[in-house]
């Protein structure tokens, strides 16, 4: 387990913030997929907006490879969330 000091250092690093945000987004999307309610999807969408900001901020970093990985992970989660939202919209019209 990381110490409080380690967490403090990581929280100041835009790349670490972006990576942590993508992980939280993955969890939120997974929860929404497991429990597809409007509330869970809205929470995932909110997390998505936060993650997009974090990844954008990390984009100014000199570590292009880490930013690229965060962007790829973000794109994957956006796709999962869009698929879930599409499925839910299809079910509600049946």
BELJOJO-V562771 format. One record per residue. SS is DSSP state (H for helix, E for strand, C for the rest). BURIAL is I if it has 24 or more other C-alpha atoms within 12 Angstrom, else O. D_FIRST is the distance of its C-alpha to the first C-alpha in Angstrom with 2 decimals. Layout:
# BELJOJO-V562771
ss,burial,d_first
SS,BURIAL,D_FIRST
SS,BURIAL,D_FIRST
This chain:
# BELJOJO-V562771
ss,burial,d_first
C,O,0.00
C,O,3.81
C,O,6.49
H,O,9.44
H,O,11.49
H,O,9.74
H,O,9.98
H,O,13.48
H,O,14.51
H,O,13.58
H,O,15.41
C,O,18.47
C,I,18.66
H,I,20.92
H,I,19.84
H,I,16.14
H,I,17.53
H,I,19.83
H,I,17.38
H,I,15.11
H,I,18.44
H,I,19.66
H,I,16.74
H,I,17.52
H,I,21.15
H,I,20.71
H,O,19.26
H,I,22.13
H,I,24.72
H,O,23.60
H,I,23.89
H,I,27.26
H,I,28.42
H,O,27.55
C,O,29.20
C,I,31.75
C,O,32.97
H,O,34.12
H,O,31.48
H,I,28.60
H,I,30.28
H,I,30.78
H,I,27.13
H,I,26.31
H,I,29.07
H,O,27.74
H,I,24.30
H,I,26.33
H,O,28.16
H,I,25.05
H,I,23.61
H,I,27.00
H,I,27.00
H,I,23.58
H,I,24.72
H,I,28.07
H,I,26.60
H,I,24.58
C,I,27.91
C,O,29.10
C,O,26.51
C,O,27.71
C,O,25.19
H,O,27.43
H,O,25.77
H,O,22.43
H,I,24.53
H,O,26.66
H,O,23.82
H,I,22.64
H,I,26.33
H,O,26.79
H,I,23.89
H,I,25.34
H,O,28.76
H,O,27.64
H,I,26.15
H,I,29.31
H,O,31.38
H,I,29.61
H,I,30.06
H,O,33.66
H,O,34.42
H,I,33.15
H,I,35.16
H,O,38.16
H,O,37.94
H,O,37.77
H,O,40.74
H,O,42.69
H,O,42.14
H,O,43.21
C,O,46.48
C,O,47.43
